[in-house]
Amino acid sequence: MSKTPKALPLIAAALTTAALTTAALTTGQASAQSAVEPGSAGSGSAGPGSAGSGSSLSAVGPGSTLGLCSITATGYADRQPVALTAGHCTLGLFGVIRLPDVDWAMIPLSPGTPTHNTLPSGERLTGLGAPGGALCRWGQRSGTRCDGYTGIRVGDSGGPVYRPNSDGTANLVGITSSNIQYSSLPPGFSLS
């Protein structure tokens, strides 16, 4: 069983913003549900940014924010729930920063944290894909863009890079990083 790094107060201090609830980050278990600002991509009841009717918790997923960064997707690593983002967004405490080609982090989620994998544009992430072809990306500053990697802005890091499918779903390809355009996905990450 993996342990949460003891350096969590450092990340809390370094990423202190209105979107980051530092009181929830202790040297015990990190709860991304508390540390991550749920997405507001949904327009109401169930869907992105909502855990469904009757729930007081918002779901974490694409469109959620972590300070100045975005959440790529939620999924699993070693059967544990995680939120995926760019490694530099967590100062490397939850992942790998190996520029110029790798920049990812998997933030452990508390069991029972409501999650979703619906992009703010409406497509649902249903699989993982390989780089190449026409790709889109989403970031909290630039929104959805399918025009290459021009105009990446502060706040877009961590957002999903994906290939839309004709059936309204999408395959996750990578993680937006202002340092390298986009990073590959971490080994062992799955959407389900």
C-alpha positions, 0 to 999 in steps of 0.5 A, spaced: 500 500 500 502 506 498 503 512 503 502 519 501 508 523 501 509 527 507 511 533 503 503 535 502 504 541 506 509 544 501 504 543 496 499 546 499 503 552 501 506 552 494 499 552 490 495 556 495 489 559 491 482 560 492 481 553 488 485 549 493 483 548 500 489 547 504 486 545 510 484 538 507 491 537 505 494 534 511 500 529 512 495 523 512 491 521 506 490 527 501 483 528 498 483 530 491 475 531 492 477 537 497 484 539 494 481 540 487 475 545 485 470 540 482 469 542 474 463 547 473 462 544 466 455 541 467 449 546 467 445 543 472 444 536 476 448 530 474 454 530 469 460 534 470 461 538 476 456 534 480 455 528 483 448 527 481 441 529 484 441 528 492 449 529 493 452 534 496 459 533 493 461 535 486 464 530 482 472 531 480 474 530 473 475 533 466 474 541 468 476 540 475 481 545 477 487 545 481 490 552 483 492 554 476 492 547 473 486 543 470 485 535 471 486 531 465 481 525 467 480 520 473 481 513 473 485 508 477 492 506 478 494 499 482 486 499 483 486 506 487 482 512 484 486 517 482 486 524 478 491 525 473 494 532 471 501 535 469 506 533 474 509 540 475 502 542 477 504 538 484 511 540 484 512 533 482 510 530 489 505 525 485 508 524 479 514 525 474 517 531 471 522 529 466 522 534 461 522 535 455 517 529 454 514 527 460 510 531 465 504 527 469 502 526 476 497 521 479 493 525 485 490 519 490 483 520 491 479 518 497 475 512 496 468 514 495 470 521 492 465 522 486 468 522 479 466 523 472 470 523 465 465 527 461 469 533 458 467 540 458 465 539 451 460 534 452 464 528 449 465 522 454 472 519 455 472 512 454 479 509 452 486 511 451 489 512 445 496 513 441 498 520 439 497 522 432 491 525 427 487 530 429 487 532 437 483 536 441 485 539 448 481 543 454 484 547 459 481 552 464 484 558 460 483 556 453 477 552 453 476 547 448 481 547 442 482 543 436 487 547 432 494 544 434 498 547 440 498 554 439 495 559 444 497 554 451 496 559 456 497 559 464 492 555 467 491 550 461 496 545 464 494 538 466 488 539 461 486 533 457 489 532 450 484 527 446 481 524 440 474 525 439 470 520 436 464 520 431 459 517 436 460 523 441 466 519 445 473 521 446 480 517 447 485 520 452 491 521 448 495 525 453 496 531 458 497 538 456 503 541 459 505 548 457 512 546 458 512 541 452 505 541 449 503 535 451 505 529 455 504 522 454 500 518 459 503 515 466 504 507 465 499 503 469 493 509 468 486 506 466 480 510 466 476 504 469 
